[in-house]
Amino acid sequence: MNDLLTLHEVSTFLKVPKSTIYKLARERRLPGHKVGKHWRFVKEEIEAWVQNAGIEEPVGAGHQNGSHERFSLN
């Protein structure tokens, strides 16, 4: 079974305020699952998100010289 993390645990892991985690999860920019009133996060999904965070390929564009377009998480 996958390890589930609470909002507090993700906040600690990412070293950002809980309010940021709520915002990113609500906007579906951070992978999470709402169970009743509570958010739960699959550890492997959060780790994969961290590995890929900040990298976005523009629609219709291919990799050019291995570069990636950066975007802000805020």
MODELLER restraints for C-alpha pairs under 7 A, 6 or more apart:
rsr = mdl.restraints
at = mdl.atoms
rsr.add(forms.Gaussian(group=physical.xy_distance, feature=features.Distance(at['CA:2:A'], at['CA:42:A']), mean=6.37, stdev=0.5))
rsr.add(forms.Gaussian(group=physical.xy_distance, feature=features.Distance(at['CA:3:A'], at['CA:42:A']), mean=5.87, stdev=0.5))
rsr.add(forms.Gaussian(group=physical.xy_distance, feature=features.Distance(at['CA:3:A'], at['CA:43:A']), mean=5.54, stdev=0.5))
rsr.add(forms.Gaussian(group=physical.xy_distance, feature=features.Distance(at['CA:4:A'], at['CA:40:A']), mean=6.21, stdev=0.5))
rsr.add(forms.Gaussian(group=physical.xy_distance, feature=features.Distance(at['CA:4:A'], at['CA:41:A']), mean=5.43, stdev=0.5))
rsr.add(forms.Gaussian(group=physical.xy_distance, feature=features.Distance(at['CA:4:A'], at['CA:42:A']), mean=4.72, stdev=0.5))
rsr.add(forms.Gaussian(group=physical.xy_distance, feature=features.Distance(at['CA:4:A'], at['CA:43:A']), mean=5.86, stdev=0.5))
rsr.add(forms.Gaussian(group=physical.xy_distance, feature=features.Distance(at['CA:5:A'], at['CA:40:A']), mean=5.69, stdev=0.5))
rsr.add(forms.Gaussian(group=physical.xy_distance, feature=features.Distance(at['CA:5:A'], at['CA:41:A']), mean=4.97, stdev=0.5))
rsr.add(forms.Gaussian(group=physical.xy_distance, feature=features.Distance(at['CA:5:A'], at['CA:42:A']), mean=6.20, stdev=0.5))
rsr.add(forms.Gaussian(group=physical.xy_distance, feature=features.Distance(at['CA:5:A'], at['CA:43:A']), mean=6.19, stdev=0.5))
rsr.add(forms.Gaussian(group=physical.xy_distance, feature=features.Distance(at['CA:6:A'], at['CA:39:A']), mean=6.57, stdev=0.5))
rsr.add(forms.Gaussian(group=physical.xy_distance, feature=features.Distance(at['CA:6:A'], at['CA:40:A']), mean=5.15, stdev=0.5))
rsr.add(forms.Gaussian(group=physical.xy_distance, feature=features.Distance(at['CA:6:A'], at['CA:41:A']), mean=6.41, stdev=0.5))
rsr.add(forms.Gaussian(group=physical.xy_distance, feature=features.Distance(at['CA:7:A'], at['CA:18:A']), mean=6.80, stdev=0.5))
rsr.add(forms.Gaussian(group=physical.xy_distance, feature=features.Distance(at['CA:7:A'], at['CA:39:A']), mean=6.12, stdev=0.5))
rsr.add(forms.Gaussian(group=physical.xy_distance, feature=features.Distance(at['CA:7:A'], at['CA:40:A']), mean=6.51, stdev=0.5))
rsr.add(forms.Gaussian(group=physical.xy_distance, feature=features.Distance(at['CA:8:A'], at['CA:18:A']), mean=6.57, stdev=0.5))
rsr.add(forms.Gaussian(group=physical.xy_distance, feature=features.Distance(at['CA:11:A'], at['CA:17:A']), mean=5.90, stdev=0.5))
rsr.add(forms.Gaussian(group=physical.xy_distance, feature=features.Distance(at['CA:11:A'], at['CA:18:A']), mean=5.42, stdev=0.5))
rsr.add(forms.Gaussian(group=physical.xy_distance, feature=features.Distance(at['CA:11:A'], at['CA:21:A']), mean=6.43, stdev=0.5))
rsr.add(forms.Gaussian(group=physical.xy_distance, feature=features.Distance(at['CA:24:A'], at['CA:30:A']), mean=5.22, stdev=0.5))
rsr.add(forms.Gaussian(group=physical.xy_distance, feature=features.Distance(at['CA:25:A'], at['CA:31:A']), mean=6.35, stdev=0.5))
rsr.add(forms.Gaussian(group=physical.xy_distance, feature=features.Distance(at['CA:25:A'], at['CA:32:A']), mean=5.86, stdev=0.5))
rsr.add(forms.Gaussian(group=physical.xy_distance, feature=features.Distance(at['CA:31:A'], at['CA:41:A']), mean=6.84, stdev=0.5))
rsr.add(forms.Gaussian(group=physical.xy_distance, feature=features.Distance(at['CA:31:A'], at['CA:45:A']), mean=6.49, stdev=0.5))
rsr.add(forms.Gaussian(group=physical.xy_distance, feature=features.Distance(at['CA:31:A'], at['CA:46:A']), mean=6.69, stdev=0.5))
rsr.add(forms.Gaussian(group=physical.xy_distance, feature=features.Distance(at['CA:32:A'], at['CA:39:A']), mean=6.59, stdev=0.5))
rsr.add(forms.Gaussian(group=physical.xy_distance, feature=features.Distance(at['CA:32:A'], at['CA:40:A']), mean=5.88, stdev=0.5))
rsr.add(forms.Gaussian(group=physical.xy_distance, feature=features.Distance(at['CA:32:A'], at['CA:41:A']), mean=4.69, stdev=0.5))
rsr.add(forms.Gaussian(group=physical.xy_distance, feature=features.Distance(at['CA:33:A'], at['CA:39:A']), mean=5.64, stdev=0.5))
rsr.add(forms.Gaussian(group=physical.xy_distance, feature=features.Distance(at['CA:33:A'], at['CA:40:A']), mean=5.25, stdev=0.5))
rsr.add(forms.Gaussian(group=physical.xy_distance, feature=features.Distance(at['CA:33:A'], at['CA:41:A']), mean=6.15, stdev=0.5))
rsr.add(forms.Gaussian(group=physical.xy_distance, feature=features.Distance(at['CA:34:A'], at['CA:40:A']), mean=6.22, stdev=0.5))
rsr.add(forms.Gaussian(group=physical.xy_distance, feature=features.Distance(at['CA:54:A'], at['CA:70:A']), mean=5.29, stdev=0.5))
rsr.add(forms.Gaussian(group=physical.xy_distance, feature=features.Distance(at['CA:54:A'], at['CA:71:A']), mean=5.38, stdev=0.5))
rsr.add(forms.Gaussian(group=physical.xy_distance, feature=features.Distance(at['CA:54:A'], at['CA:72:A']), mean=6.62, stdev=0.5))
rsr.add(forms.Gaussian(group=physical.xy_distance, feature=features.Distance(at['CA:55:A'], at['CA:68:A']), mean=6.06, stdev=0.5))
rsr.add(forms.Gaussian(group=physical.xy_distance, feature=features.Distance(at['CA:55:A'], at['CA:69:A']), mean=6.06, stdev=0.5))
rsr.add(forms.Gaussian(group=physical.xy_distance, feature=features.Distance(at['CA:55:A'], at['CA:70:A']), mean=5.27, stdev=0.5))
rsr.add(forms.Gaussian(group=physical.xy_distance, feature=features.Distance(at['CA:55:A'], at['CA:71:A']), mean=6.80, stdev=0.5))
rsr.add(forms.Gaussian(group=physical.xy_distance, feature=features.Distance(at['CA:56:A'], at['CA:68:A']), mean=6.58, stdev=0.5))
rsr.add(forms.Gaussian(group=physical.xy_distance, feature=features.Distance(at['CA:56:A'], at['CA:69:A']), mean=5.55, stdev=0.5))
rsr.add(forms.Gaussian(group=physical.xy_distance, feature=features.Distance(at['CA:56:A'], at['CA:70:A']), mean=6.25, stdev=0.5))
rsr.add(forms.Gaussian(group=physical.xy_distance, feature=features.Distance(at['CA:56:A'], at['CA:71:A']), mean=6.98, stdev=0.5))
rsr.add(forms.Gaussian(group=physical.xy_distance, feature=features.Distance(at['CA:57:A'], at['CA:68:A']), mean=6.30, stdev=0.5))
rsr.add(forms.Gaussian(group=physical.xy_distance, feature=features.Distance(at['CA:57:A'], at['CA:69:A']), mean=5.97, stdev=0.5))
